[in-house]
Amino acid sequence: MMVSIWSNEQAAREVYLRPFEMAVEQGKADATMVGWDYIGTKWSGEQGWVNTIMRDEWGFKGMALTDSFGADGRGFMNANNALQGGVDAMLSTYGDGDNVVKDKSSATSVKWLRNASKHILYTTVNSGAYDANSDAQKTPAWKTAMIIVDVITAILAIGFEVVIVRRYLKRKKEGTTTSAE
């Protein structure tokens, strides 16, 4: 089904988590993907490491999402446990079963969903798409040129259509007048 990782906390912090720590603290990462693996006997999304280690210790403010979260028959992922463990978004094509929060009126579930929404929105508004100096905000010259060509083509097509319709109506009128006399 997947990989199960066995390690003690010291080895995890000194070896396995070190690259992730560097990505958050030095690289200022705003998003992470939770593994599809077990850490010990629990799925990594349920471990709570996103909240306790990444957010509390390393200062991670972004969003955490899963890979292939679903009712795929394996039965080890659960939306309630994922949200509680710090996962904010689940990549799923199913909208039922363990893929959805069981009790959306529960105060605890509402708290988890609000936290997830906050992390997702934080990541979105701090992405390059909202940076005024970002290349994502600037329309490339080729796109601008294509828009201009499209507009000119549309104007010409409409103009030709108007000319054709007028000629048709004029010929029809002339034909009607001639036949009536």
N, C-alpha and C positions, 0 to 999 in steps of 0.2 A: 504494500500500500504506500508506504513512504519510509523515510529514514527516521530512525530514532536515535537521538543523541544522548549519550550518557557522559556527564561531566560533573565535577564539583564546582561550587561557586568561584573558588579562587582561580581555577584553570579557565573557567568561562570568562572571567573578568580580565585576566592577564593575557589570554591568547585569543579566544574566539570572539569576544565582544570588542576587542581593541579597535579593529578597523571601523566598526559601526560608531564607536565613540569618537574616533577621529573625523568621520564624515559629519557627525552632528556638531561637535565643538569647533573643529577647524574649518570644515567645509560648509558649515551653516546649512545643512540639509533641511529641507522643509517637508519632505515626504519619505516614507519608508514602506517597504512591502514586508509583511509578516510571512514567515516561512510556512511551508506546507508540511513541516516535520513535527515530530514529537521531541520534547525535551524531557527526558525521563519518561514518565507515563502520561503526560498531558500534552495536548496540541500546543504549539508555540503561541498561538493567538490567545490562549486562555491563561498563559503563565503570569500575565500582569507586568512583565518586564518593560513593556512600552510605557506604562505609567510610572512604575517605581524606579527603573534604571534610566530609561531614555528621557522621560519628562522631568522627574524629580531630581535626579543626579546630574544629568548632562544638559538640562535646559531645553530639550526638544519641544518646540511649539507647534510643529506641523501635524500632518495627518499620517495615519498608518492604515494601510489597506491590505486586504488578503489577496492571494492568488487563487483562482478557481474555487470559489466558495460555493458549495452546492449540495443539493440533495442528490448526490451521485451514487448513493448506495453504500458509501463508506461510513457515514454516520459519525464522524469525529468532530465536525465543525458545528457550532451552535451560535446563533446570533447573540443571544443573551450573554453567553460566556465571552464571546469576542468583544462586545462592547464593554463589558466589565473589565476585561483584560487590557483595554486601551486601543482596540482596533476601531477605526472610525468608518471605514467603508469596506463592503464585502463585494467582490466581483462575482456576481451570480446571475444566472439566466432563469432562475426559478423564483417564484414569489410565494412559496408556501413551505410548510414543514419547519425544519430548524433554521431556515434562511431568514425568517422574520422574527421580530421581537414578539414574545408570547403575550405579554400584558402591557400594552402601550399606555394604559392609564395608571400604572404603578408609578409611584413617586421615584423609585429607584431607576426604573426603565426610562422615565422622562429625563432624569438627570444624566444618564449615560447618553441618550440621544442628543441632548443639548450640548454636552461636551463634544460629541462626535461632530455635530454641526459646526460648533465653534472652531474646531481644528481644521475641518474641511474649508470653511470660509476663510480662515487665517491663511491657509496655504494658497488658496485661489487669489486673494487680493494681494498677496506678497509675491505672486509669480510675475514673470516677465510680461505677461499679457496686460498688466495694469501699470507698468512702468512707462512713463511718458517718453523716456529716452531709449526705450527698448526697440530693437529691430522689429519686434512683434507688432508694435504700434504703427510702424511706417509701412506704407503701401509701396511695394517694389515698382520701379519704373515700368517694367514690362506689363504689370497688372494694370497700371494707369493707362498705358498705351492700348491695351486690349479693351478696356472699358470705353475709351474714346472711339476706337474702331467699332465696337458694338453699337454705341449710340449713333454714330454716323450711318452705319449700315441700317439701323432701324429707321432713322429719319428718311433715308433714301428709299427704303422699301415702302414706307407709308406714302411718300411722295409719288412713287411710281403707281401705287395702288390708286391713289386719288386721280391721277392722270388717266389711267385705264378706265376707271369707273365713269369719269366725266365724258371720255370719248364714247364709251358704250351708250351712256344716256343720251348724248347728242345724236348719235347715229340712230338710236331707237326713236327719238323724237322726230328726226328728219324723215325716217321711214314711215312713221305714223302719219305725219302731216302730208306726205306725198301720196299715200294710199287713200287718205280721206278726201283729197281733191279729186 
